[in-house]
């Protein structure tokens, strides 16, 4: 079933690339949306009955702090084992979160900068890029895989939708402006 679905979805996306909006794709998305909303309501059920805004904010901050501590433990373990310099470390997030921006709280479905701009930290193998550099420009999440593959000096597989941004990262140059796509179902 998965190969057939993948082939179908690829043909629907190809039609979108040609400026055609397939009715079958729209129908599928409309059928999928209630299921996604149901999943989202399950995820947000922990907020039922909460009346103090500080509680979920403190929970969020606690999660971020815990994650930071866990990443620190991974880095420390790599250094302790002498593997840090030869390791590639990548940290990112699939989406941001709204904390009252645009009048929305604890949601990540609005096409807003606070949701779309996510952390992306890449520590390549030592010597392959300048340490501590911030790269300007838009790095789409779809670009991560080819970027990491090229950073490891491996061939980037053909026919990927993403684009390697390794040349910009390695040279500390801004990623050139390009089309970037986000959708809110």
Phi, psi and omega per residue, in radians:
X1 nan -0.730 -3.096
X2 -1.057 -0.767 3.112
X3 -1.066 -0.671 3.125
X4 -1.161 -0.757 3.123
X5 -1.105 -0.765 3.136
X6 -1.060 -0.751 3.116
X7 -1.120 -0.754 3.114
X8 -1.063 -0.856 -3.121
X9 -1.091 -0.674 3.103
X10 -1.083 -0.706 3.126
X11 -1.190 -0.624 3.102
X12 -1.158 -0.715 3.114
X13 -1.174 -0.670 3.070
X14 -1.044 -0.722 3.098
X15 -1.090 -0.732 3.089
X16 -1.045 -0.728 3.111
X17 -1.036 -0.513 3.137
X18 -1.562 0.097 3.120
X19 1.477 0.184 3.130
X20 -1.761 2.308 3.104
X21 -1.831 1.760 -3.067
X22 -1.185 2.271 3.127
X23 -1.057 -0.636 -3.135
X24 -1.136 -0.646 3.097
X25 -1.160 -0.760 3.121
X26 -1.072 -0.752 3.119
X27 -1.086 -0.736 3.125
X28 -1.107 -0.774 3.126
X29 -1.098 -0.704 3.116
X30 -1.140 -0.611 3.087
X31 -1.264 -0.562 -3.125
X32 -1.308 -0.604 -3.038
X33 -0.957 -0.820 3.111
X34 -1.046 -0.621 3.120
X35 -1.163 -0.717 3.095
X36 -1.128 -0.694 3.105
X37 -1.120 -0.651 3.113
X38 -1.119 -0.782 3.095
X39 -1.059 -0.778 -3.134
X40 -1.080 -0.700 -3.140
X41 -1.155 -0.608 3.062
X42 -1.121 -0.718 -3.123
X43 -1.137 -0.650 -3.090
X44 -1.548 0.011 -3.095
X45 -1.016 -0.451 -3.130
X46 -1.120 -0.279 3.135
X47 -1.536 -0.149 3.136
X48 -1.014 2.236 3.107
X49 1.454 -0.097 3.132
X50 -1.343 2.203 -3.127
X51 -2.011 -0.197 -3.130
X52 -1.841 1.961 -3.105
X53 -0.978 -0.538 -3.098
X54 -1.136 -0.481 -3.116
X55 -1.100 -1.001 -3.141
X56 -1.130 -0.558 3.091
X57 -1.122 -0.747 3.131
X58 -1.178 -0.600 3.073
X59 -1.110 -0.752 3.122
X60 -1.098 -0.828 3.131
X61 -1.088 -0.653 3.092
X62 -1.117 -0.697 3.100
X63 -1.122 -0.758 3.128
X64 -1.107 -0.738 3.122
X65 -1.113 -0.742 3.109
X66 -1.093 -0.782 3.115
X67 -1.062 -0.775 3.114
X68 -1.016 -0.742 3.117
X69 -1.103 -0.723 -3.136
X70 -1.165 -0.718 3.082
X71 -1.088 -0.726 3.092
X72 -1.035 -0.676 3.111
X73 -1.163 -0.670 3.101
X74 -1.122 -0.812 3.133
X75 -1.066 -0.785 3.133
X76 -1.065 -0.735 -3.141
X77 -1.140 -0.704 3.100
X78 -1.101 -0.745 3.130
X79 -1.143 -0.752 -3.132
X80 -1.053 -0.587 -3.115
X81 -1.623 0.050 3.131
X82 1.257 0.420 -3.083
X83 -1.856 -0.151 -3.019
X84 -1.031 -0.814 -3.069
X85 -1.125 -0.525 -3.119
X86 -1.690 0.074 -3.100
X87 -1.657 2.579 2.941
X88 -1.840 2.226 3.134
X89 -2.113 2.307 3.127
X90 -2.277 2.291 3.093
X91 -2.305 2.257 3.062
X92 -2.703 -3.072 -3.140
X93 -2.468 2.608 -3.141
X94 -1.308 -0.384 -3.117
X95 -2.871 2.808 3.026
X96 -1.580 -2.944 -3.098
X97 -2.439 2.572 3.113
X98 -1.714 2.337 3.108
X99 -2.155 0.920 3.106
X100 1.812 -0.213 3.063
X101 -1.071 2.440 -3.140
X102 1.039 0.365 3.125
X103 1.279 0.295 -3.091
X104 -2.042 2.377 -3.128
X105 -2.127 2.394 3.013
X106 0.946 0.890 3.117
X107 -2.489 2.720 3.141
X108 -2.431 0.563 -3.140
X109 -1.907 -0.083 3.134
X110 -1.423 2.384 3.110
X111 -1.385 1.350 -3.124
X112 -2.238 2.702 -3.088
X113 -0.976 -0.644 -3.122
X114 -1.101 -0.428 3.128
X115 -1.628 -0.680 -3.046
X116 -1.397 -0.566 -3.126
X117 -1.497 1.997 -3.089
X118 -2.125 2.780 3.097
X119 -1.186 2.500 3.027
X120 -2.515 1.943 3.135
X121 -2.108 2.180 3.121
X122 -2.177 2.100 3.021
X123 -1.950 1.781 -3.136
X124 -1.378 3.068 3.043
X125 -0.955 2.441 -3.087
X126 -0.901 2.381 3.067
X127 1.550 -0.106 -3.099
X128 -1.601 -0.227 3.094
X129 -2.761 2.782 3.140
X130 -1.248 2.267 -3.107
X131 -1.230 2.569 3.036
X132 1.215 0.431 -3.097
X133 -1.658 2.412 3.001
X134 -1.773 2.235 -3.129
X135 -1.784 2.166 3.093
X136 -1.389 2.777 3.103
X137 1.866 3.057 -3.091
X138 -1.652 2.127 3.021
X139 -1.896 1.861 3.126
X140 -1.299 2.568 -3.135
X141 -1.030 -0.531 3.123
X142 -1.166 -0.305 3.133
X143 -1.499 -0.152 -3.050
X144 -1.129 -0.871 -3.076
X145 -1.007 -0.936 3.140
X146 -1.109 -0.521 3.115
X147 -1.159 -0.824 3.140
X148 -1.154 -0.727 3.116
X149 -1.010 -0.837 -3.133
X150 -1.173 -0.593 3.109
X151 -1.105 -0.476 3.113
X152 -1.520 0.110 3.138
X153 1.063 0.638 3.061
X154 -1.873 2.719 3.119
X155 -1.230 2.357 3.093
X156 -1.339 2.193 -3.133
X157 -1.021 2.501 3.121
X158 -1.214 2.807 3.037
X159 1.164 0.470 3.030
X160 -1.421 2.567 3.075
X161 -1.336 -0.514 -3.133
X162 -1.399 2.911 -3.140
X163 -2.118 2.328 3.092
X164 -1.173 2.235 3.061
X165 -1.805 0.235 -3.120
X166 -1.026 -0.719 3.127
X167 -0.979 -0.700 3.114
X168 -1.222 -0.740 3.140
X169 -1.109 -0.835 -3.083
X170 -1.120 -0.542 -3.118
X171 -1.748 0.080 -3.122
X172 0.994 0.606 3.120
X173 -1.778 2.690 3.099
X174 -1.148 2.532 3.034
X175 -1.283 2.218 -3.092
X176 -1.107 2.640 3.080
X177 -1.000 2.458 3.126
X178 -2.744 2.863 3.085
X179 -1.130 2.431 3.089
X180 -2.366 2.465 -3.008
X181 -2.162 2.344 3.019
X182 -2.408 2.561 3.136
X183 -2.374 2.529 3.048
X184 -2.022 1.932 -3.136
X185 -1.422 nan nan
